[in-house]
């Protein structure tokens, strides 16, 4: 965090149920939404952006059902900075809203077909209405990463003067790099220190998580995430990556219980019909699988040699894979896990056959295949 930063607690605002469901082709049933919300709440996620009331009655009914759960997490809805949409959120029973405005000159001119003055006036009207109804308000700056910084300062000053609670800096197109993100967030924090900043990052260039961490390093207190990195186009910063990145790369604890990450990721993957890659950072089935001889040997001796954190932290287990690149140490360990004792001379003899079979089948070998190789070679040297 930046020096003398008064905001020491990082708040995760997960938007799986809003931006995550905006992934092209993704639809969550109400049952799935309730289950995801309960999971997020149970692991300690502090805020859940739960939907867009302006979408209509079905969405509004789902949001009311989420409100009725009585979760510990604060529920927030997404709205354009329009009074009727904020009223729809009030009617759903939520007490916190994001009111979004396009803030880049590109979008103001070519999407809204307005000018900066109109955007400022729209903010004053919408924020004034929300605060009259005692709502907690995050002012969302759509396309803030392409906006003029001095104009963002003006909007943040309006937010401050009207009692807004925070400003959401959105890298809507996912075009930022972590260095630029740090510089912009640090500038905004210095310029309007009274207003807390939230970062919302997209993954179009593969830097959503890095940009989220950079924003927090620069002084943002709130960060948007989605489970598995779901979201528009290439997605958002992944909840599991941001939390573990903060913990292990930045030394910042979020208070999130990470042990259910794998379980949650699988549930959301099924509900969204977006299969989880086996190499998905943090929660992929094979991110703690070791095949290469040197790596497997190092992990067997001490997991800290090649693992940045214990797989149990995220609900996974370590595995030793036998394939083309395996060494004798890994093969011995794999047979040991199958209840078979193999000494080094015998492992060296078996290794050539396991590598050959792996090359023919273009994959690693199963326990059944390894047992077959073992039984077919009973005449090889055995342990004394």
BAMAR-635483 format. One record per atom (N, C-alpha, C): x, y negated, z. Coordinates in steps of 0.001 Angstrom, whole numbers, padded with zeros to 6 digits, always signed. Layout:
N
XYZ ...
% end
This chain:
384
+000838+001198+000000 +000000+000000+000000 +000876-001252+000000 +000296-002386-000401 +001066-003614-000419 +001304-004110+000997 +002370-004901+001151 +002709-005395+002473 +001565-006237+003047 +001334-006084+004366 +000311-006847+005081 -001098-006617+004548 -001327-005466+003966 -002656-005158+003432 -003574-004781+004591 -004707-005486+004765 -005591-005171+005882 -006426-003924+005658 -006475-003418+004404 -007329-002279+004101 -006504-001004+004151 -006579-000321+005253 -005734+000856+005433 -006462+002148+005100 -007790+002131+005073 -008559+003340+004806 -009001+003356+003348 -008637+004413+002637 -009040+004548+001239 -010396+005234+001182 -011328+004639+000435 -012678+005170+000309 -012841+005808-001062 -013211+007081-001070 -013522+007774-002319 -014985+007539-002659 -015241+006953-003812 -016603+006787-004330 -016712+007726-005527 -017323+008870-005296 -017390+009863-006372 -018597+009606-007257 -018361+009616-008558 -019410+009297-009523 -019724+010466-010456 -019526+011686-009959 -019861+012878-010744 -021320+012853-011189 -022221+012409-010306 -023646+012436-010610 -024083+011271-011497 -023185+010313-011746 -023499+009209-012650 -022595+009262-013876 -021352+008822-013732 -020458+008815-014892 -020130+010237-015335 -020044+011161-014378 -019774+012550-014745 -020860+013126-015628 -022111+012808-015294 -023219+013326-016100 -023342+012585-017423 -022654+011451-017549 -022642+010750-018836 -021685+011394-019837 -020963+012437-019422 -020181+013213-020374 -021103+013676-021494 -020702+013512-022731 -021563+013866-023859 -022036+015315-023741 -023355+015494-023705 -023939+016827-023672 -024134+017421-022295 -023755+016723-021235 -023880+017273-019881 -025189+016821-019251 -025915+017773-018660 -027146+017487-017923 -027147+018332-016654 -027302+017691-015511 -027446+018412-014258 -028927+018520-013905 -029351+019696-013477 -030708+019833-012959 -030784+019164-011589 -031989+018930-011110 -032118+018319-009790 -031507+019222-008722 -031717+020523-008849 -031123+021458-007887 -029613+021340-007883 -029023+021240-009070 -027567+021106-009162 -027089+019780-008573 -027839+018706-008823 -027456+017414-008253 -027457+017457-006732 -028487+018065-006169 -028563+018158-004709 -027418+018990-004157 -027100+020085-004854 -026005+020952-004391 -024661+020233-004468 -024427+019512-005564 -023162+018774-005712 -023058+017696-004643 -024154+016982-004405 -024138+015934-003383 -023845+016518-002006 -024453+017657-001703 -024193+018290-000398 -022733+018702-000278 -022172+019251-001351 -020765+019648-001319 -019864+018440-001080 -020105+017373-001846 -019284+016172-001698 -019382+015635-000274 -020589+015616+000255 -020795+015116+001608 -020106+016009+002639 -020169+017318+002426 -019620+018256+003408 -018107+018175+003522 -017431+017762+002436 -015965+017678+002504 -015490+016286+002926 -016440+015374+003124 -016066+014071+003652 -015979+012941+002652 -016476+013131+001415 -016505+012028+000455 -017390+010923+001028 -016873+009711+001050 -017546+008628+001772 -018675+007969+000998 -018598+007966-000334 -019648+007370-001154 -019938+008257-002354 -021201+008259-002755 -021617+009020-003929 -022436+008101-004823 -021933+007835-006022 -022722+007085-007003 -023654+008088-007661 -024946+007935-007401 -025856+009067-007600 -026790+008958-008793 -026711+007877-009568 -027567+007831-010737 -027877+006419-011203 -028770+006350-012207 -029132+005078-012852 -030657+004969-012856 -031244+004305-011885 -032711+004240-011803 -033389+003729-013064 -032719+002842-013809 -033340+002277-015004 -033604+003319-016088 -033041+004526-015916 -033269+005574-016915 -034703+006084-016909 -035423+005862-015820 -036815+006278-015816 -037213+007110-014625 -038459+007604-014677 -039075+008248-013517 -038335+009498-013062 -037911+010334-013989 -037243+011576-013596 -035953+011279-012838 -035168+010329-013339 -033937+009943-012655 -034253+009331-011294 -035279+008505-011232 -035659+007889-009967 -036082+008939-008944 -036822+009949-009384 -037242+011019-008473 -036041+011804-007949 -035055+012022-008818 -033841+012721-008383 -033087+011902-007338 -033015+010592-007553 -032317+009728-006589 -033053+009722-005255 -034376+009660-005291 -035139+009709-004039 -034900+011024-003309 -034810+012116-004050 -034539+013411-003417 -033171+013419-002752 -032193+012748-003376 -030862+012641-002779 -030909+011781-001516 -031668+010688-001558 -031824+009840-000374 -032437+010642+000773 -033411+011480+000449 -034119+012262+001469 -033239+013312+002133 -032073+013616+001539 -031173+014589+002158 -030589+014057+003462 -030546+012747+003620 -029987+012172+004834 -028499+012427+004986 -027768+012301+003897 -026337+012573+003913 -025578+011517+004710 -024384+011899+005153 -023497+010934+005812 -022903+009961+004806 -022673+010432+003581 -022102+009581+002533 -023081+008482+002147 -022533+007315+001834 -023366+006217+001337 -023723+006505-000115 -025016+006407-000431 -025479+006598-001802 -025548+005251-002507 -025024+005231-003720 -024987+003997-004508 -025538+004284-005900 -026283+003350-006456 -026769+003504-007826 -026071+002516-008739 -026066+002837-010035 -025457+001962-011047 -026567+001199-011751 -026349-000088-011932 -027345-000943-012583 -026640-001984-013432 -027266-002393-014513 -026824-003623-015144 -027203-004775-014212 -026547-005890-014377 -026801-007025-013486 -028108-007704-013885 -029190-006956-013703 -030521-007431-014063 -031458-007189-012887 -032253-008161-012539 -033129-008057-011375 -034068-006851-011444 -034741-006567-012583 -035633-005400-012608 -034909-004079-012317 -033674-003951-012761 -032939-002714-012496 -032555-002610-011019 -032179-003734-010419 -031868-003723-008990 -033128-003399-008194 -034263-003919-008627 -035530-003608-007964 -035834-002115-008056 -035545-001510-009196 -035764-000063-009346 -034909+000716-008350 -033692+000238-008098 -032841+000884-007099 -033435+000736-005703 -033931-000459-005395 -034590-000664-004107 -035770+000289-003933 -036530+000474-004998 -037702+001339-004939 -037322+002798-004695 -036078+003159-005041 -035611+004532-004816 -035152+004756-003372 -034988+003675-002615 -034608+003811-001228 -033127+003707-000946 -032319+003397-001963 -030884+003240-001715 -030611+001859-001128 -029490+001749-000422 -029120+000485+000199 -027800-000045-000339 -027307+000549-001410 -026049+000097-002007 -026160+000215-003521 -025656-000805-004231 -025750-000811-005690 -024454-001302-006303 -024182-000803-007487 -023175-001405-008358 -023941-002189-009411 -023615-003479-009547 -024244-004277-010606 -023157-004602-011628 -023362-004111-012832 -022313-004120-013853 -022519-005239-014874 -021411-005926-015179 -021402-006944-016231 -020219-006692-017159 -020407-006953-018434 -019284-006927-019367 -018461-008182-019135 -017146-008018-018957 -016335-009177-018553 -015201-009516-019520 -014972-008681-020523 -013939-009009-021514 -014538-009890-022596 -013724-010747-023187 -014210-011598-024276 -014697-010750-025447 -014048-009605-025660 -014483-008701-026722 -015946-008311-026529 -016280-007834-025327 -017651-007361-025093 -018632-008515-024920 -018183-009604-024304 -019087-010750-024126 -019540-011274-025491 -018605-011370-026428 -018935-011929-027742 -019590-010917-028670 -019080-009685-028664 -019483-008729-029696 -020449-007644-029224 -020693-007586-027910 -021707-006675-027382 -022890-007470-026841 -022619-008402-025923 -023687-009212-025351 -024122-010344-026276 -023162-010786-027129 -023376-011962-027986 -023726-013195-027139 -022949-013362-026062 -023111-014494-025157 -021749-015144-024942 -021647-015980-023909 -020370-016585-023567 -020093-016378-022087 -018923-016824-021627 -018538-016606-020239 -019508-017271-019266 -019996-018441-019635 -020938-019139-018770 -022185-018320-018503 -022678-017630-019537 -023875-016804-019380 -023605-015628-018453 -022397-015075-018533 -022050-013950-017671 -022000-014411-016214 -021422-015568-015959 -021358-016089-014594 -022757-016361-014041 -023613-016910-014880 -024975-017179-014435 -025728-015886-014148 -025518-014885-014997 -026161-013588-014791 -025718-012976-013466 -024436-013104-013156 -023925-012577-011890 -024576-013289-010706 -024670-014603-010778 -025260-015359-009673 -026696-014929-009403 -027478-014757-010463 -028888-014386-010300 -029004-012969-009734 -028285-012027-010337 -028405-010632-009924 -027852-010408-008513 -026685-010961-008240 -026090-010790-006925 -026919-011503-005860 -027422-012679-006192 -028270-013388-005241 -029494-012568-004870 -030146-011958-005873 -031325-011123-005611 -030951-009927-004743 -029844-009272-005059 -029435-008075-004300 -029149-008419-002841 -028453-009527-002606 -028116-009896-001231 -029339-010396-000458 -030323-010980-001167 -031572-011357-000506 -032277-010135+000076 -032010-008976-000533 -032623-007731-000061 -031645-006890+000757 -030591-007553+001239 -029644-006919+002170 -028983-005665+001611 -028721-005656+000319 -028024-004531-000294 -026517-004701-000177 -025838-003573-000035 -024380-003553-000177 -024113-003584-001669 -023233-004488-002118 -023072-004697-003560 -021610-004604-003991 -021399-003733-004969 -020142-003734-005714 -020431-004380-007064 -019683-005428-007389 -019835-006076-008691 -018900-005366-009669 -019490-004720-010671 -018705-003918-011602 -018279-004712-012819 -016980-004851-013005 -016455-005563-014161 -016187-004591-015302 -017164-004408-016185 -016969-003516-017326 -015891-004088-018247 -014953-003238-018647 -013857-003622-019536 -012942-004670-018898 -012816-004583-017561 -011959-005544-016854 -010507-005460-017301 -010078-004296-017746 -008676-004143-018144 -008333-004967-019377 -009351-005360-020163 -009099-006221-021328 -009545-007659-021089 -009975-007957-019870 -010493-009286-019571 -009371-010247-019197 -009652-011548-019345 -008743-012587-018902 -008701-012586-017376 -007511-012519-016806 -007395-012409-015357 -007969-013623-014639 -007781-014803-015189 -008331-015999-014552 -009858-015963-014527 -010460-015384-015565 -011916-015246-015576 -012363-014233-014525 -011600-013164-014361 -011931-012199-013301 -011866-012862-011931 -010884-013723-011739 -010783-014450-010467 -012031-015305-010255 -012506-015966-011312 -013727-016771-011190 -014906-015897-010757 -015039-014724-011362 -016135-013824-011021 -015999-013304-009588 -014783-013043-009178 -014569-012588-007807 -014874-013693-006800 -014580-014928-007148 -014909-016053-006271 -016425-016209-006142 -017131-016031-007240 -018600-016059-007180 -019096-014927-006296 -018510-013747-006477 -018876-012588-005661 -018680-012899-004179 -017543-013484-003855 -017250-013842-002459 -018245-014861-001918 -018503-015883-002706 -019352-016976-002226 -020789-016540-001993 -021246-015529-002724 -022631-015068-002593 -022761-013836-001705 -021665-013446-001061 -021744-012337-000110 -021561-010969-000708 -021062-010880-001934 -020774-009571-002522 -019721-008844-001710 -019770-007539-001743 -018908-006747-000858 -017605-006299-001509 -017601-006095-002813 -016365-005706-003474 -016495-005905-004981 -015349-005810-005658 -015312-005971-007108 -014720-004715-007721 -015423-004161-008695 -014970-002933-009368 -014199-003302-010631 -012919-002985-010628 -012068-003213-011795 -012130-001950-012653 -012769-002076-013813 -012982-000908-014674 -012026-000900-015862 -011257+000172-015966 -010493+000412-017194 -011399+001245-018096 -012397+000589-018641 -013499+001263-019322 -013044+002095-020510 -012032+001628-021224 -011572+002353-022407 -010386+003273-022116 -009917+003282-020884 -008780+004135-020530 -007504+003749-021249 -007243+002433-021360 -006086+001969-022131 -004937+001472-021256 -005135+001479-019939 -004116+000953-019034 -002975+001948-018838 -001807+001415-018425 -000730+002253-017917 -000551+001890-016446 +000062+002752-015637 +000141+002495-014196 +000868+001205-013831 +001850+000805-014620 +002588-000422-014323 +001689-001649-014507 +000953-001670-015615 +000028-002765-015853 -001099-002793-014836 -001588-001614-014469 -002647-001535-013466 -002170-002122-012148 -000984-001745-011735 -000446-002256-010477 -000363-003787-010518 +000168-004314-011594 +000354-005762-011691 -000979-006510-011644 -001985-005999-012343 -003269-006697-012394 -003994-006631-011058 -004003-005467-010433 -004686-005346-009145 -003971-006186-008088 -002644-006169-008101 -001889-006975-007135 -002187-008468-007321 -002289-008904-008574 -002609-010308-008854 -003989-010665-008308 -004976-009814-008552 -006331-010091-008092 -006421-010083-006572 -005677-009192-005938 -005669-009149-004470 -005079-010427-003888 -004031-010906-004507 -003415-012151-004033 -004334-013341-004274 -005040-013302-005390 -005856-014454-005783 -007119-014588-004946 -007768-013453-004638 -009004-013482-003850 -008894-012404-002763 -008098-012647-001742 -007841-011604-000740 -009057-011214+000086 -010093-012064+000081 -011280-011761+000892 -012145-010652+000290 -011984-010402-000995 -012829-009413-001675 -012067-008102-001873 -012665-007032-001403 -012067-005722-001605 -012204-005299-003072 -011247-004508-003525 -011215-004098-004929 -011396-002589-005035 -012124-002219-006050 -012397-000820-006395 -011819-000575-007786 -011203+000575-007994 -010678+000894-009321 -011467+002046-009935 -011795+001866-011199 -012564+002853-011964 -011768+003108-013243 -011206+004300-013363 -010284+004565-014472 -010778+005689-015370 -010467+005558-016651 -010812+006592-017642 -009535+007222-018199 -009704+008392-018780 -008552+009247-019091 -008219+009328-020572 -008594+008329-021354 -008401+008403-022799 -006941+008584-023200 -006021+008053-022424 -004592+008239-022701 -003945+009198-021700 -004781+009913-020944 -004250+010892-019994 -003665+010280-018739 -004060+009031-018418 -003450+008353-017270 -004459+007923-016209 -005647+008524-016204 -006680+008091-015258 -006232+008251-013812 -005692+009415-013474 -005256+009630-012098 -004092+008717-011746 -003120+008606-012638 -001970+007741-012391 -002405+006293-012201 -003344+005837-013023 -003823+004463-012904 -004593+004255-011605 -005357+005269-011202 -006085+005164-009934 -005111+005024-008769 -004060+005838-008763 -003070+005763-007693 -002336+004426-007719 -002030+003939-008919 -001348+002649-009031 -002219+001532-008492 -003518+001584-008781 -004429+000571-008276 -004481+000561-006757 -004486+001756-006173 -004491+001855-004713 -003180+001340-004142 -002073+001699-004775 -000766+001198-004336 -000727-000336-004348 -001446-000928-005299 -001436-002381-005432 -002399-003069-004477 -003223-002285-003773 -004094-002888-002779 -005568-002610-002916 -005985-001864-003942 -007391-001482-004032 -007716-000541-002873 -008897-000694-002318 -009291+000164-001206 -010247+001269-001650 -010992+001036-002712 -011994+001980-003195 -011540+002564-004528 -011846+003849-004741 -011454+004491-005995 -012574+005416-006452 -012910+005319-007732 -013928+006188-008323 -013308+007480-008825 -014009+008579-008609 -013553+009883-009079 -014747+010671-009608 -014447+011750-010323 -015451+012760-010651 -014822+014135-010469 -015628+015102-010093 -015138+016467-009981 -014711+016954-011364 -013533+017527-011444 -012961+018046-012697 -012656+016952-013717 -012792+015687-013325 -012506+014611-014269 -013565+014430-015337 -014805+014859-015058 -015885+014637-016020 -016073+013142-016259 -016702+012803-017373 -016995+011406-017642 -017014+011099-019124 -017341+009858-019441 -017401+009427-020841 -016100+009750-021579 -016240+010208-022804 -015115+010511-023698 -014138+011503-023037 -012944+011044-022683 -011946+011945-022086 -012120+012092-020582 -013091+011391-020009 -013392+011578-018602 -012802+010524-017691 -013016+010750-016389 -012569+009841-015336 -011421+010472-014548 -010932+009747-013565 -009937+010305-012651 -010588+011431-011851 -009924+012578-011806 -010484+013754-011140 -010367+013628-009627 -011447+013936-008940 -011464+013879-007474 -010307+014651-006869 -010148+015905-007323 -009135+016779-006727 -007722+016267-006989 -007500+015668-008148 -006177+015137-008471 -005873+013866-007679 -006871+012988-007570 -006651+011734-006849 -006371+012006-005370 -007180+012859-004763 -007012+013127-003328 -005673+013795-003044 -005309+014801-003851 -004044+015494-003614 -002860+014624-004025 -003047+013784-005046 -001992+012857-005436 -001729+011834-004346 -002803+011299-003763 -002628+010358-002662 -001898+011020-001503 -002279+012254-001198 -001694+012944-000045 -000231+013298-000269 +000071+013918-001400 +001402+014496-001583 +002368+013600-002358 +001843+012702-003188 +002735+011795-003914 +002880+010448-003221 +001829+010024-002514 +001824+008691-001915 +001852+008699-000394 +001637+009861+000212 +001614+009921+001664 +000416+009224+002271 -000709+009193+001531 -001932+008532+002001 -003017+009581+002224 -003501+009690+003441 -004568+010623+003772 -005929+009973+003521 -006845+010732+002967 -008187+010219+002692 -009228+010759+003658 -008863+011760+004440 -009825+012386+005329 -010695+013417+004636 -010434+013686+003360 -011216+014670+002605 -010722+016076+002929 -011653+016997+003201 -011326+018405+003396 -011146+019038+002023 -009917+019382+001681 -009596+019838+000325 -009794+021338+000112 -010072+022085+001163 -010074+023539+001049 -011187+024083+000153 -012204+023261-000115 -013315+023706-000968 -013189+023179-002397 -012049+022599-002737 -011897+022025-004072 -012122+023058-005174 -011506+024215-005043 -011655+025242-006075 -013126+025667-006207 -013781+025907-005088 -015195+026296-005094 -016050+025224-005759 -015809+023968-005390 -016583+022877-005962 -016324+022727-007453 -015064+022857-007852 -014723+022720-009269 -015401+023786-010108 -015445+025001-009599 -016105+026085-010337 -017606+025835-010447 -018206+025340-009375 -019644+025065-009408 -019962+023981-010435 -019202+022891-010408 -019449+021797-011347 -019136+022225-012778 -018110+023052-012948 -017788+023549-014288 -018956+024352-014865 -019561+025175-014022 -020708+025968-014482 -021920+025086-014737 -022193+024153-013818 -023365+023290-013967 -023243+022391-015195 -022036+021955-015503 -021812+021060-016636 -021564+021816-017941 -021405+023133-017841 -021056+023973-018990 -019767+023487-019645 -018834+023075-018789 -017489+022677-019221 -016502+023575-018491 -016096+024688-019116 -015226+025658-018424 -013958+025008-017901 -013500+025488-016757 -012304+024969-016118 -011074+025606-016741 -010155+024798-017237 -008912+025324-017800 -008115+026049-016728 -007466+027148-017105 -006664+027890-016131 -005477+027069-015657 -005086+026060-016425 -003959+025218-016045 -004410+023840-015570 -005704+023688-015256 -006205+022406-014751 -005428+022018-013498 -004823+020830-013465 -004069+020425-012274 -004876+020590-010994 -004220+021079-009988 -004728+021258-008623 -005627+022480-008472 -006616+022669-009354 -007616+023706-009116 -007654+024807-010172 -006823+024731-011201 -006818+025767-012230 -006384+027115-011662 -006970+028174-012200 -006719+029528-011689 -005238+029869-011674 -004457+029309-012616 -003070+029728-012750 -002044+028648-012427 -002454+027622-011710 -001460+026600-011363 -000512+027062-010255 -000814+028206-009643 +000105+028805-008674 +000512+030205-009108 +000532+030420-010429 +000998+031689-010997 +002439+031517-011450 +003306+032488-011117 +004728+032392-011417 +005164+033629-012197 +005789+033410-013361 +006267+034513-014189 +007779+034460-014386 +008297+033308-014772 +009725+033191-015063 +010560+033778-013929 +011571+034561-014290 +012371+035264-013295 +012912+034379-012199 +013532+033265-012569 +014118+032368-011578 +013043+031759-010675 +011927+031349-011276 +010868+030733-010489 +010214+031743-009553 +009901+032914-010074 +009274+033933-009232 +010190+034310-008076 +011463+034483-008362 +012413+034830-007313 +012485+033721-006269 +012489+032464-006713 +012555+031347-005778 +011319+031256-004905 +010137+031474-005477 +008890+031413-004719 +008801+032551-003713 +009271+033734-004108 +009256+034875-003192 +010138+034594-001973 +011267+033958-002210 +012175+033638-001108 +011606+032544-000208 +011011+031514-000818 +010416+030411-000070 +009489+029657-001020 +008161+029687-000779 +007220+029025-001692 +007537+027557-001949 +008161+026876-000970 +008472+025467-001156 +009485+025232-002281 +010158+026281-002712 +011107+026116-003816 +010422+025653-005092 +009212+026173-005354 +008531+025835-006613 +007060+025477-006451 +006627+025186-005247 +005242+024755-005036 +005227+023480-004206 +004570+022454-004727 +004533+021171-004042 +003623+021153-002830 +002679+022090-002789 +001811+022226-001623 +001262+023648-001595 +000766+024042-000447 +000246+025396-000244 -001038+025570-001049 -001138+026599-001881 -002366+026803-002664 -003614+026913-001806 -003458+027367-000561 -004620+027488+000321 -005249+026131+000606 -004485+025052+000452 -005026+023709+000689 -006207+023395-000216 -006245+024011-001396 -007319+023722-002350 -008156+024960-002663 -008007+026012-001841 -008821+027207-002024 -008289+028185-003044 -006985+028137-003323 -006375+029056-004284 -005371+029973-003597 -004883+030957-004328 -003837+031844-003836 -002722+031927-004873 -001561+032262-004401 -000381+032422-005254 -000451+033777-005969 +000088+033845-007178 +000171+035133-007879 +001505+035240-008610 +002038+036444-008627 +003251+036742-009388 +002826+037462-010655 +003134+036852-011774 +002717+037370-013080 +003867+038148-013697 +003536+039286-014292 +004546+040080-014993 +004312+039945-016496 +005340+039430-017196 +005229+039233-018633 +006603+039178-019272 +006680+038546-020409 +007916+038499-021184 +009076+037893-020401 +008812+036901-019560 +009876+036157-018892 +010156+036632-017476 +009517+037724-017066 +009688+038203-015689 +011106+038709-015428 +011466+038692-014154 +012732+039268-013700 +012457+040433-012770 +013502+041070-012319 +013326+042252-011454 +012682+041877-010124 +013049+040721-009580 +012468+040324-008294 +010962+040190-008374 +010474+039558-009435 +009045+039409-009603 +008352+040734-009818 +008992+041630-010559 +008400+042946-010815 +008321+043755-009524 +009379+043713-008737 +009368+044424-007451 +008250+043891-006566 +008105+042558-006519 +007068+041958-005686 +005672+042326-006176 +005484+042349-007491 +004164+042692-008033 +003810+044136-007703 +004765+045044-007860 +004485+046438-007492 +004242+046545-005989 +004975+045779-005196 +004763+045813-003747 +003338+045416-003397 +002810+044389-004107 +001441+043945-003846 +000426+045020-004229 +000853+045971-005088 -000009+047083-005482 +000181+048299-004573 +001057+048161-003549 +001300+049267-002630 +002342+050248-003119 +003177+049843-004093 +004197+050722-004674 +005575+050146-004378 +006440+050970-003789 +007790+050524-003486 +008704+050875-004656 +009341+049849-005208 +010256+050028-006332 +011571+049338-005984 +012680+050087-006050 +013965+049445-005743 +014522+048774-007007 +015637+048071-006872 +016161+047292-007978 +016564+048134-009193 +017284+049249-009026 +017641+050039-010218 +016411+050494-011001 +015390+050937-010264 +014181+051395-010955 +013459+050209-011603 +013447+049059-010919 +012801+047873-011484 +013500+047438-012768 +014832+047526-012782 +015571+047143-013987 +015207+048039-015161 +015000+049313-014865 +014619+050247-015921 +013192+049990-016415 +012298+049644-015485 +010903+049388-015852 +010731+048032-016551 +011640+047102-016249 +011484+045742-016749 +011474+045679-018268 +012346+046432-018915 +012406+046424-020376 +011073+046849-020975 +010437+047865-020346 +009166+048357-020879 +008034+047366-020631 +008056+046713-019467 +006995+045734-019203 +007123+044522-020126 +008352+044090-020366 +008539+042964-021276 +008089+043308-022689 +008411+044519-023133 +008043+044936-024491 +006529+044984-024659 +005836+045531-023646 +004381+045613-023731 +003759+044219-023699 +004323+043346-022886 +003818+041977-022823 +003958+041276-024171 +005090+041487-024848 +005305+040863-026159 +004322+041404-027193 +004063+042696-027143 +003134+043288-028112 +001717+042753-027897 +001343+042564-026646 -000035+042149-026334 -000172+040638-026176 +000953+039932-026234 +000982+038471-026201 +000283+037908-024958 +000546+038527-023828 -000018+038075-022556 +000705+038783-021423 +000342+038378-020193 +000903+039084-019046 +000147+040390-018817 +000663+041238-017937 +000118+042582-017763 -000751+042704-016524 -001770+043527-016639 -002681+043776-015522 -002102+044837-014597 -002695+044971-013424 -002278+046024-012494 -002435+047397-013123 -003490+047589-013884 -003729+048887-014534 -002613+049204-015521 -002183+048226-016298 -001105+048435-017258 +000220+048699-016551 +000458+047971-015478 +001691+048196-014722 +001701+049574-014082 +000558+050026-013601 +000475+051369-013040 +000734+052415-014115 +000214+052158-015319 +000452+053093-016414 +001925+053208-016751 +002625+052074-016812 +004067+052091-017083 +004807+052832-015979 +004410+052609-014740 +005062+053269-013606 +004900+054790-013688 +003668+055235-013960 +003411+056678-013991 +004046+057349-015203 +004149+056620-016306 +004754+057199-017506 +006257+057349-017379 +006829+056732-016379 +008287+056730-016246 +008728+057288-014898 +008067+058329-014495 +008397+058960-013204 +009812+059533-013183 +010400+059788-014350 +011741+060366-014387 +012830+059319-014224 +012437+058013-014210 +013456+056969-014037 +014026+057018-012622 +015191+056432-012399 +015787+056432-011060 +014817+055863-010029 +014730+056546-008891 +013829+056140-007830 +014605+055704-006611 +013920+054985-005735 +014568+054539-004519 +014875+055726-003631 +015995+055648-002938 +016377+056739-002024 +015434+056781-000844 
% end
